Amino acid sequence: MVRLYAAVAAGGFRRYATYRMATAAGVFTNTVFGFVMAYTYSALWDARPRLGGYDQPQALAYVWIGQALFAASALFGGGFEDELIARIRTGDIAIDLYRPVDLQLWWLAGDVGRALFQLIGRGVIPMALGALAFDIALPGSPLTWLAFLLAVFLGFVVSFAVRYLVALSAFWLMDGAGAAQVASLSGMFFTGMLLPLNVFPGLLGEIARALPWSALLQIPADIYLGTHTGWGLVRAYAFQGGWALALLAVGRLLQMVATRRVVVQGG
Amino acid sequence: MVGYIGPNGAGKSTTIKMLTGILSPSHGTLRVAGIDPSRERTRLAQHIGVVFGQRTTLWWDLPLIDSYQLMRRMYRIPDARFRANLDRCVELLDLSALLPVPVRQLSLGQRMRGDIAAALLHDPAVLYLDEPTIGLDVVSKAKVRGFLRDLNAEAGTTVLLTTHDLQDIEHLCKRVMVIDHGRLMYDGELAGLHEIGESERTLVVDLEEELPPIAVDGARVVRTEGPRQWLAFPASASAAPLVTAVASAYPLVDLSVREPDIEAVIAKMYADRATLG
């Protein structure tokens, strides 16, 4: 069992590793966007120091963490999601269904492989360049890095669970593109990719911070910045883990309904 | 080896989906190797192999061999057996040069051979082939057919073949089932289909000179062209008395007998059904 899903994850890793030009293009894009956003944030934090409780180096670190996680945690959606939607639409899903594997675990494993590659392939370089070009906050202790990476992983699982739900909607909608677009826009806003969620005012901020998307970037970034420690850290992990389990469970339920009564398309 | 044929939309692929447990039948029950497919899909998977001609089970971006390694894990195939099965498939399907090639770079015929091998590594008792020769050239078709024939004869694997290519059926299947709109219209030997379809053989005769259509018992002239005439007679009747009759009454130079075309038989079946329905 474990070896099968490990092999699937390894395959997911190597699939993305074969496309070197795409990876290079991704690194370039993330770096450019990182620079644009870093200058914007600099201007913003010059005008409003300590906005959202961050000082300027922390705000800049937040920018580069966002760029580093952008592809790996699929902040705007994507990854396996588009592929699964296409397979449902064309009926290729039939192949996945007669295999002696669990559909959700199969796609999770493949996406873990993808995320791991993209964290290394597309995350490390922009982050390093950002750290060289700007004065960004860096964790003092290796333990903070570890705590950060665990949060990144949990955030990734939440991201997977959300995208799995979006993809499964294609069983009913016949074409998941609309749902994927809505999810992508929600991701753009509610992950805090544009602006940290703790900058959001009032009720909107309360809601944004309670939604699952805040587990993807906001919480890992705050752990990196040392905001959550001790019981606060445990609470942050519990928030991420709770959303992950809940959404995975809903995905499992939906998968059961979908495979039981939904027509597999195509002859 | 069973051939399963029917026009587009007859329910062939739906049947395969039910037999693999992807769909559950709205009425009735079915068992494959003693297992109810839709209830025990995962257990059944160990006993069946499936090839959809228009889809692939292989990992698109990765070398062919990676997909086979994945099958080994997926079906928990013991190493020795995996080795033996892979070696046999590689040899018979001519795959050795393709193993390191990413699947997206394979031609359709190569990919199909790769897919067939992938479906057989875990020694399934039953193999479903949904249009395995669709889009293949003559050489690739011959390779695939040869392999399937050997597989059926040597390993005793039950093969259910759906196809629009009736030559597949003629080359491979003793038993044929014809369905239309989910209803079984024929189940039996390929030869019997000719009787049901009232198919006819054709005797082509070359005479010494151009003559009006000749008259012999048990046959009728369906076409003339100069000194050549075409006589149709029931597929179940013998050609010998007919030849004797023609030779004794007319100046015969040469003759040949043409076997009935199974496609014509089936086309007639569909047409009859359409007029009835």
Chai-1 contact restraints between the chains, C-beta under 6 A:
chainA,res_idxA,chainB,res_idxB,connection_type,confidence,min_distance_angstrom,max_distance_angstrom,comment,restraint_id
A,R3,B,R73,contact,1.0,0.0,6.0,A-B,restraint_1
A,L4,B,R73,contact,1.0,0.0,6.0,A-B,restraint_2
A,L4,B,M74,contact,1.0,0.0,6.0,A-B,restraint_3
A,A7,B,L70,contact,1.0,0.0,6.0,A-B,restraint_4
A,A7,B,R73,contact,1.0,0.0,6.0,A-B,restraint_5
A,R15,B,D61,contact,1.0,0.0,6.0,A-B,restraint_6
A,T18,B,D61,contact,1.0,0.0,6.0,A-B,restraint_7
A,D92,B,R55,contact,1.0,0.0,6.0,A-B,restraint_8
A,A94,B,I22,contact,1.0,0.0,6.0,A-B,restraint_9
A,I95,B,R55,contact,1.0,0.0,6.0,A-B,restraint_10
A,I95,B,T57,contact,1.0,0.0,6.0,A-B,restraint_11
A,L97,B,I22,contact,1.0,0.0,6.0,A-B,restraint_12
A,Y98,B,T20,contact,1.0,0.0,6.0,A-B,restraint_13
A,Y98,B,I22,contact,1.0,0.0,6.0,A-B,restraint_14
A,Y98,B,A45,contact,1.0,0.0,6.0,A-B,restraint_15
A,Y98,B,V50,contact,1.0,0.0,6.0,A-B,restraint_16
A,R99,B,A45,contact,1.0,0.0,6.0,A-B,restraint_17
A,P100,B,T42,contact,1.0,0.0,6.0,A-B,restraint_18
A,P100,B,A45,contact,1.0,0.0,6.0,A-B,restraint_19
A,V264,B,I22,contact,1.0,0.0,6.0,A-B,restraint_20
A,G267,B,S13,contact,1.0,0.0,6.0,A-B,restraint_21
